[in-house]
C-alpha cells in the first residue's frame, strides 16, 4: 500500500497515511487537531541510483531549495 502525505489546513501539521487504492472514500482527519480540511501533498520519488555525473536538481517551487534540492521528504509547497 502506498504512503501519502497530507497537510492540515487548520493547524498546518504534515503527516503520512498508509492507504489502499480504494481509500478515496475513507474519511481522513488530522492526528493533531482532528481537522478534516486536508491537502494531499506531492511526494518525491527516486528512479534509480545517482551516478557520478548526476546532481540533484533545485526544486522549482520551493523558495528554500538550493542547488542541492529540497533535501527529500514531502514537498511543503
N, CA and C atoms as an extended XYZ file, in Angstrom:
231
Properties=species:S:1:pos:R:3:atomname:S:1:resname:S:1:resid:I:1 pbc="F F F"
N         0.839       -1.189        0.000 N   UNK     1
C         0.000        0.000        0.000 CA  UNK     1
C         0.877        1.243        0.000 C   UNK     1
N         0.470        2.247       -0.747 N   UNK     2
C         1.255        3.483       -0.795 CA  UNK     2
C         1.080        4.343        0.461 C   UNK     2
N         2.081        5.157        0.717 N   UNK     3
C         2.035        6.114        1.820 CA  UNK     3
C         1.823        7.495        1.212 C   UNK     3
N         0.817        8.205        1.701 N   UNK     4
C         0.520        9.556        1.228 CA  UNK     4
C         0.761       10.555        2.344 C   UNK     4
N         1.234       11.735        1.977 N   UNK     5
C         1.458       12.815        2.932 CA  UNK     5
C         0.355       13.855        2.781 C   UNK     5
N        -0.071       14.385        3.915 N   UNK     6
C        -1.117       15.409        3.939 CA  UNK     6
C        -0.675       16.560        4.824 C   UNK     6
N        -1.214       17.763        4.530 N   UNK     7
C        -1.035       18.916        5.405 CA  UNK     7
C        -2.419       19.356        5.847 C   UNK     7
N        -2.570       19.551        7.155 N   UNK     8
C        -3.831       20.020        7.709 CA  UNK     8
C        -3.936       21.520        7.441 C   UNK     8
N        -5.030       21.937        6.843 N   UNK     9
C        -5.240       23.361        6.556 CA  UNK     9
C        -5.634       24.133        7.814 C   UNK     9
N        -6.043       23.421        8.863 N   UNK    10
C        -6.437       24.085       10.105 CA  UNK    10
C        -5.237       24.414       10.988 C   UNK    10
N        -4.337       23.431       11.209 N   UNK    11
C        -3.219       23.660       12.133 CA  UNK    11
C        -1.848       23.609       11.449 C   UNK    11
N        -1.773       23.169       10.187 N   UNK    12
C        -0.523       23.173        9.440 CA  UNK    12
C         0.362       21.952        9.609 C   UNK    12
N        -0.027       21.001       10.450 N   UNK    13
C         0.811       19.822       10.669 CA  UNK    13
C         0.830       18.958        9.399 C   UNK    13
N         2.000       18.371        9.100 N   UNK    14
C         2.167       17.458        7.972 CA  UNK    14
C         2.291       16.051        8.539 C   UNK    14
N         1.543       15.104        7.953 N   UNK    15
C         1.568       13.730        8.441 CA  UNK    15
C         1.396       12.765        7.280 C   UNK    15
N         1.755       11.513        7.500 N   UNK    16
C         1.671       10.464        6.484 CA  UNK    16
C         0.574        9.477        6.847 C   UNK    16
N        -0.078        8.937        5.805 N   UNK    17
C        -1.081        7.896        5.983 CA  UNK    17
C        -0.791        6.755        5.022 C   UNK    17
N        -0.874        5.533        5.513 N   UNK    18
C        -0.751        4.346        4.693 CA  UNK    18
C        -2.155        4.025        4.192 C   UNK    18
N        -2.359        4.093        2.868 N   UNK    19
C        -3.693        3.945        2.309 CA  UNK    19
C        -3.698        2.962        1.162 C   UNK    19
N        -4.788        2.246        1.054 N   UNK    20
C        -5.004        1.374       -0.086 CA  UNK    20
C        -5.517        2.181       -1.261 C   UNK    20
N        -5.628        1.556       -2.414 N   UNK    21
C        -6.073        2.237       -3.622 CA  UNK    21
C        -7.513        2.725       -3.477 C   UNK    21
N        -8.345        1.998       -2.777 N   UNK    22
C        -9.754        2.374       -2.621 CA  UNK    22
C        -9.974        3.319       -1.445 C   UNK    22
N        -8.916        3.932       -0.926 N   UNK    23
C        -9.018        4.776        0.272 CA  UNK    23
C        -9.670        6.126        0.011 C   UNK    23
N       -10.003        6.439       -1.241 N   UNK    24
C       -10.608        7.737       -1.540 CA  UNK    24
C       -11.922        7.942       -0.791 C   UNK    24
N       -12.610        6.886       -0.423 N   UNK    25
C       -13.895        7.011        0.258 CA  UNK    25
C       -13.753        7.041        1.779 C   UNK    25
N       -12.529        6.942        2.274 N   UNK    26
C       -12.275        6.936        3.711 CA  UNK    26
C       -12.212        8.370        4.216 C   UNK    26
N       -12.844        8.652        5.329 N   UNK    27
C       -12.786        9.988        5.915 CA  UNK    27
C       -11.472       10.121        6.675 C   UNK    27
N       -10.678       11.136        6.303 N   UNK    28
C        -9.388       11.357        6.938 CA  UNK    28
C        -9.485       12.545        7.881 C   UNK    28
N        -8.674       12.521        8.937 N   UNK    29
C        -8.621       13.663        9.846 CA  UNK    29
C        -7.203       13.833       10.370 C   UNK    29
N        -6.899       15.036       10.782 N   UNK    30
C        -5.579       15.389       11.293 CA  UNK    30
C        -5.357       14.713       12.649 C   UNK    30
N        -4.200       14.068       12.841 N   UNK    31
C        -3.929       13.437       14.133 CA  UNK    31
C        -3.667       14.450       15.252 C   UNK    31
N        -3.380       15.705       14.881 N   UNK    32
C        -3.067       16.736       15.865 CA  UNK    32
C        -4.317       17.458       16.359 C   UNK    32
N        -5.170       17.928       15.421 N   UNK    33
C        -6.327       18.754       15.812 CA  UNK    33
C        -7.665       18.143       15.411 C   UNK    33
N        -7.653       16.974       14.759 N   UNK    34
C        -8.851       16.282       14.263 CA  UNK    34
C        -9.549       17.035       13.138 C   UNK    34
N        -8.895       18.034       12.567 N   UNK    35
C        -9.471       18.769       11.445 CA  UNK    35
C        -9.587       17.877       10.222 C   UNK    35
N       -10.571       18.165        9.385 N   UNK    36
C       -10.798       17.352        8.186 CA  UNK    36
C       -10.504       18.105        6.897 C   UNK    36
N        -9.975       19.315        7.004 N   UNK    37
C        -9.597       20.090        5.832 CA  UNK    37
C        -8.125       19.803        5.542 C   UNK    37
N        -7.895       18.810        4.690 N   UNK    38
C        -6.539       18.335        4.415 CA  UNK    38
C        -6.166       18.561        2.966 C   UNK    38
N        -4.883       18.775        2.732 N   UNK    39
C        -4.353       18.892        1.376 CA  UNK    39
C        -3.370       17.752        1.156 C   UNK    39
N        -3.599       16.966        0.105 N   UNK    40
C        -2.675       15.883       -0.237 CA  UNK    40
C        -1.437       16.504       -0.857 C   UNK    40
N        -0.269       16.128       -0.359 N   UNK    41
C         0.998       16.672       -0.846 CA  UNK    41
C         1.595       15.740       -1.882 C   UNK    41
N         2.307       16.322       -2.809 N   UNK    42
C         3.013       15.521       -3.811 CA  UNK    42
C         4.329       15.059       -3.213 C   UNK    42
N         4.562       13.773       -3.274 N   UNK    43
C         5.786       13.204       -2.709 CA  UNK    43
C         6.825       13.032       -3.812 C   UNK    43
N         8.070       13.185       -3.451 N   UNK    44
C         9.146       12.933       -4.387 CA  UNK    44
C         9.428       11.444       -4.471 C   UNK    44
N        10.106       11.042       -5.499 N   UNK    45
C        10.493        9.652       -5.640 CA  UNK    45
C        11.801        9.576       -6.387 C   UNK    45
N        12.442        8.443       -6.303 N   UNK    46
C        13.734        8.237       -6.923 CA  UNK    46
C        13.602        7.158       -7.980 C   UNK    46
N        14.191        7.380       -9.142 N   UNK    47
C        14.153        6.400      -10.210 CA  UNK    47
C        15.576        5.929      -10.469 C   UNK    47
N        16.066        5.062       -9.610 N   UNK    48
C        17.407        4.536       -9.772 CA  UNK    48
C        18.425        5.285       -8.932 C   UNK    48
N        19.601        4.729       -8.870 N   UNK    49
C        20.676        5.316       -8.076 CA  UNK    49
C        21.393        6.388       -8.873 C   UNK    49
N        21.797        7.465       -8.214 N   UNK    50
C        22.528        8.510       -8.942 CA  UNK    50
C        23.917        8.025       -9.348 C   UNK    50
N        24.332        8.448      -10.500 N   UNK    51
C        25.669        8.124      -10.966 CA  UNK    51
C        26.629        9.249      -10.649 C   UNK    51
N        27.871        9.102      -11.041 N   UNK    52
C        28.858       10.132      -10.722 CA  UNK    52
C        28.615       11.426      -11.484 C   UNK    52
N        27.884       11.363      -12.620 N   UNK    53
C        27.618       12.559      -13.409 CA  UNK    53
C        26.290       13.218      -13.066 C   UNK    53
N        25.530       12.619      -12.151 N   UNK    54
C        24.226       13.204      -11.842 CA  UNK    54
C        24.319       14.064      -10.587 C   UNK    54
N        23.554       15.118      -10.577 N   UNK    55
C        23.494       16.019       -9.421 CA  UNK    55
C        22.035       16.311       -9.126 C   UNK    55
N        21.678       16.527       -7.867 N   UNK    56
C        20.294       16.848       -7.569 CA  UNK    56
C        19.897       18.169       -8.213 C   UNK    56
N        18.648       18.236       -8.630 N   UNK    57
C        18.144       19.461       -9.232 CA  UNK    57
C        17.462       20.309       -8.176 C   UNK    57
N        17.539       21.609       -8.346 N   UNK    58
C        16.839       22.515       -7.440 CA  UNK    58
C        15.346       22.399       -7.691 C   UNK    58
N        14.567       22.465       -6.643 N   UNK    59
C        13.115       22.401       -6.748 CA  UNK    59
C        12.613       23.726       -7.317 C   UNK    59
N        11.823       23.709       -8.393 N   UNK    60
C        11.374       24.959       -8.999 CA  UNK    60
C        10.319       25.700       -8.177 C   UNK    60
N         9.673       25.038       -7.232 N   UNK    61
C         8.606       25.688       -6.470 CA  UNK    61
C         8.980       25.997       -5.034 C   UNK    61
N        10.118       25.516       -4.567 N   UNK    62
C        10.484       25.664       -3.161 CA  UNK    62
C        11.415       26.861       -2.967 C   UNK    62
N        10.983       27.896       -2.243 N   UNK    63
C        11.859       29.039       -2.038 CA  UNK    63
C        13.077       28.717       -1.169 C   UNK    63
N        13.011       27.623       -0.423 N   UNK    64
C        14.117       27.253        0.452 CA  UNK    64
C        15.123       26.335       -0.241 C   UNK    64
N        14.814       25.872       -1.444 N   UNK    65
C        15.685       24.911       -2.119 CA  UNK    65
C        16.905       25.609       -2.696 C   UNK    65
N        18.017       24.969       -2.551 N   UNK    66
C        19.252       25.468       -3.134 CA  UNK    66
C        19.703       24.530       -4.228 C   UNK    66
N        20.957       24.590       -4.607 N   UNK    67
C        21.449       23.723       -5.673 CA  UNK    67
C        21.414       22.246       -5.313 C   UNK    67
N        21.283       21.916       -4.037 N   UNK    68
C        21.223       20.511       -3.637 CA  UNK    68
C        19.782       20.003       -3.594 C   UNK    68
N        18.802       20.790       -3.960 N   UNK    69
C        17.411       20.362       -3.962 CA  UNK    69
C        16.772       20.594       -2.608 C   UNK    69
N        15.615       20.002       -2.418 N   UNK    70
C        14.827       20.215       -1.189 CA  UNK    70
C        15.326       19.384       -0.013 C   UNK    70
N        16.080       18.354       -0.239 N   UNK    71
C        16.562       17.523        0.856 CA  UNK    71
C        15.712       16.281        1.083 C   UNK    71
N        14.783       16.006        0.211 N   UNK    72
C        13.963       14.801        0.323 CA  UNK    72
C        12.730       15.019        1.162 C   UNK    72
N        11.893       14.003        1.260 N   UNK    73
C        10.649       14.105        2.004 CA  UNK    73
C         9.582       14.791        1.192 C   UNK    73
N         8.390       14.911        1.769 N   UNK    74
C         7.324       15.554        1.032 CA  UNK    74
C         7.579       17.050        0.876 C   UNK    74
N         7.299       17.574       -0.285 N   UNK    75
C         7.487       18.996       -0.546 CA  UNK    75
C         6.408       19.779        0.176 C   UNK    75
N         6.765       20.781        0.982 N   UNK    76
C         5.755       21.527        1.711 CA  UNK    76
C         5.067       22.586        0.869 C   UNK    76
N         5.422       22.715       -0.419 N   UNK    77
C         4.838       23.772       -1.236 CA  UNK    77
C         4.049       23.234       -2.390 C   UNK    77
